[in-house]
Amino acid sequence: MFYDSCVEVALADVLVVTCRQQKAPALLGGVGEWRGGGVGYLYSILFKQEQAHDDAIWSVAWGKNRNDGSETVISGSLDDLVKVWKWNEEKLDLKWTLEGHQLGVVSVDISHTGTVAASSSLDAHIRIWDLETGKQIKSIDAGPVDAWSLAFSPDSQYVATGSHIGKVNIFGVETGKKEHSLDTRGKFILSIAYSPDGKYLASGAIDGIINIFDIATGKLLHTLEGHAMPIRSLTFSPDSQLLVTASDDGYIKIYDVQHANLAGTLSGHGSWVLNVAFCPDDTHFVSSHLKCTINMYIFNSQVWGVQYNGSGSKIVSVGDDQEIHIYDCPT
């Protein structure tokens, strides 16, 4: 699937990009998303959690418990805390405050079962948490500055994280031990993503280099050099055919994973692109960046994290303002 056009839509602190195979009209200003046939839909803030943390929030994840269907949002902050929020009746309720990290939390993720979370910190530790009890399951010492962005494998058995020496370290969730190490032969890895089908793992480095590995063999399949500055975030499309990358160079790039071809480039951010996430419906993705402009207003608060819920009907964003925003997305 290749996209002939992409429409960028600004929210108060995030950008939604809708990709269509047919030509779509550009949207200039306003808040919304263009769908096929030229119909515009508005996005609105459904809920705002003020003072969610005592410092900047750098990471967020949204998961659904496969056992009972409950939805959970977790946030990681420079206040050293991970907070677990229950999404219920269109609002967030604080369920757990998870303590243990000695420095700021830079990355969080929720397992695909929705029952376990992982967090990484500037203290170089990865912590595994039971979301049902709020208890720590494992504490993993990843080594000096060796625990930046992390991601659960699709089978929820492993957690991958990048290192300062260009290696992707993969730890067993149950054992807490390093099970595998993939060598990019590159520099500090800032971002990590598994493909939903479990076949690939992509990493983005501080020098703008992207590497894609075959999980089964550990072989390096592709090295992509399309960016000139650090790769802050990566996301695969739900069908695992596309990889979207976000960089400090202000560009978002879309790659065909199998052939390593550049399928599209999005510009116009004017600042670092800090995070990207693909919608489960496989038609659009969302990005956050350093400064966002809406109807001539500039918001100076950095938005570090953005994610969809499992159905793609909601978007959550977090940033320097210490707030959590939930957006209602049209279906």
Stockholm file with secondary structure:
# STOCKHOLM 1.0

chainA/1-331         MFYDSCVEVALADVLVVTCRQQKAPALLGGVGEWRGGGVGYLYSILFKQEQAHDDAIWSVAWGKNRNDGSETVISGSLDDLVKVWKWNEEKLDLKWTLEGHQLGVVSVDISHTGTVAASSSLDAHIRIWDLETGKQIKSIDAGPVDAWSLAFSPDSQYVATGSHIGKVNIFGVETGKKEHSLDTRGKFILSIAYSPDGKYLASGAIDGIINIFDIATGKLLHTLEGHAMPIRSLTFSPDSQLLVTASDDGYIKIYDVQHANLAGTLSGHGSWVLNVAFCPDDTHFVSSHLKCTINMYIFNSQVWGVQYNGSGSKIVSVGDDQEIHIYDCPT
#=GR chainA/1-331 SS CCCSEEEEEECSSCEEEEEESSCCCCCCSSSCEEETTTEEECCEEEEEETTSSSSCEEEEEEEECTTTCCEEEEEEETTSCEEEEEEETTEEEEEEEECCCSSCEEEEEECTTSSEEEEEETTSEEEEEETTTTEEEEEEECCTTCCCSEEECTTSSEEEEECTTSEEEEEETTTCSEEEEEECSSSCEEEEEECTTSSEEEEEETTSCEEEEETTTCCEEEEECCCSSCEEEEEECTTSSEEEEEETTSCEEEEETTTTEEEEEECCCCSCEEEEEECTTSSEEEEEESCEEETTEEECSCEEEEEECTTSSEEEEEETTSCEEEEECCC
#=GC SS_cons         CCCSEEEEEECSSCEEEEEESSCCCCCCSSSCEEETTTEEECCEEEEEETTSSSSCEEEEEEEECTTTCCEEEEEEETTSCEEEEEEETTEEEEEEEECCCSSCEEEEEECTTSSEEEEEETTSEEEEEETTTTEEEEEEECCTTCCCSEEECTTSSEEEEECTTSEEEEEETTTCSEEEEEECSSSCEEEEEECTTSSEEEEEETTSCEEEEETTTCCEEEEECCCSSCEEEEEECTTSSEEEEEETTSCEEEEETTTTEEEEEECCCCSCEEEEEECTTSSEEEEEESCEEETTEEECSCEEEEEECTTSSEEEEEETTSCEEEEECCC
//
